[in-house]
Amino acid sequence: MARGKPVVSTDCGGPRCIITPGDGLLVAPDDAPALAAGMQQLVSERSRFHNNEISERTMQRFGPHQIVHQLEDFYARALATHG
């Protein structure tokens, strides 16, 4: 996604929190036919996914600066609570 490519993943914990409808598709876990159908759907609907938007959205949420900011906040809260 950071490179602007749409993805297909299973609808479970992590991916559910990461993949938005504009980034790709979520399919039922443990369901190979659903995964295959999702991959086919991604190919047939490729034009609805915009590489630049996927990349920008991903970097805004998970880029290095955002992750560093989240870690700094986490450690600041931990130190304030237990310091």
Summary of the structure (lengths in Angstrom):
residues: 83
radius of gyration: 16.4
end to end distance: 37.8
largest distance: 54.4
contacts: 201
relative contact order: 0.17
helix: 64%
strand: 10%
